[in-house]
Amino acid sequence: MVIPALCLSEISRACARTRGIDLNWVGAGEFDCPSDRNMEPYTMDRKTLLIAQLIITILMAVSMSGIMSLIAVGPGAEWLAGWPRQALIAWPFAFVLTQIITPLAFALAARATRPAR
């Protein structure tokens, strides 16, 4: 039984290419995805990638600091007062870590989904 690879969106492919990850094996034979057929090559410029990472890390820092501080402190005025400070502290860490972890995550995902030789 062949389990087809996940369909990769245009943005996912562009991000992988920007990170130097080879996706040539995707879209061949049983790994073909109907939504990926006839897709024109797309490359994401560094500025767009940087802005996307800024937005993603800000959203993740705000949401995760809110959730984790809500669990730790509980709902109330103390939680609402501390949340913005925690988000501001968390964001730089999130941004720096994505610069390190994103290429590693793409490499591991590509390795995990590579067809058997």
N, C-alpha and C positions, 0 to 999 in steps of 0.2 A: 504494500500500500504506500503510495506516494502522498506525502503531505505537502501541499504547495506552500511556497514561501509567502510571507505577507506582502501585500501590494505596497509599494513604496510611493508615497506622494512626491510630487515635483520638488517640494521644499526639502523632504527627507533626502532625496537623491542629491540635491544641490548641497546640502549641509555635509553629506558624506564626501562628496567630491572636494569641497572646500577643505575638509579635514584630511584629504589624501587617502580615503578609503576606497578600495577597488570594488565596484559593484558590477563588473562585467558579467559575472555569472548569473545575475538576476535577470530574468526575462528570457531565458533560453529553455526551450522544451517544456518539461512539466512545471517549471518555475515561472512560466509566463503568467502575467496578470493582465486581464482585459483592460483595466483602467490605465495601465502603463504602455499599452500598444500605441504606436504612432505619436509618442510623446517627443516633443522637440527638446534638444539638449538645453539645459538651463543651468547657469552658474550664478551663485549668489555672491555679490561683491562683499568685500570685507566690511564696508560701512553698514550694509543691511544686516549682516550677521552680527556685528557688534550691537546694533540697536535692538535686534531681536533678543540677544542675550541680556541686555540691560533690562528690557521689559519683562522677560521671563523671570530673571532673578529678583527683580523688585516685587513682582506678583507673588512669587514663592516665598520670599522673605516676609512679606506682610501677612500672607495667609498662614504660613507655618508658625510664625512668632505669635500670631493671634490664637491659633489653636492650642499650641503648647502652653502658652501663659494662661489660657482659659482653663486648661486641665490642671495646671499647677496652683493657680490662685482661686479659680472659680469665678462665676459671673459677678460683676459688681463694679463699683466706682474705682477700686484699686486696680482691677484688671484693665478697664478702659483707660486709666491714666498711664499705666505702664506699657501698654501695647505699642504706641508709636515709638517710644524709646527703644524697645526691644527690636522692632522692625528696622530702625536705623542702625542698630548695632549688627543685626544679622545680615543686612544686605551686602556690605563689602565682602564678608566671608563667603556668601553665596556666589557672588560674581567671580571672585578669585578661584573658588573651587570649581566652578563650571569650566573655567579655562583649562584646568588640569583634568577634570573628570570626563568632559564631553568626548575628547578624542579616545580616551581609554574605553568608554562605554560603547562608542561606535565600533571600535576594533573588536571588542569582546562580542558584540551582537553580530558583527559580520562573520567572526569565527564560528559562533554558535549556530548560525544559519547557513553556513557554507555547505554545499552538497558534498556527499561522500565521494571520494575519488576512486 
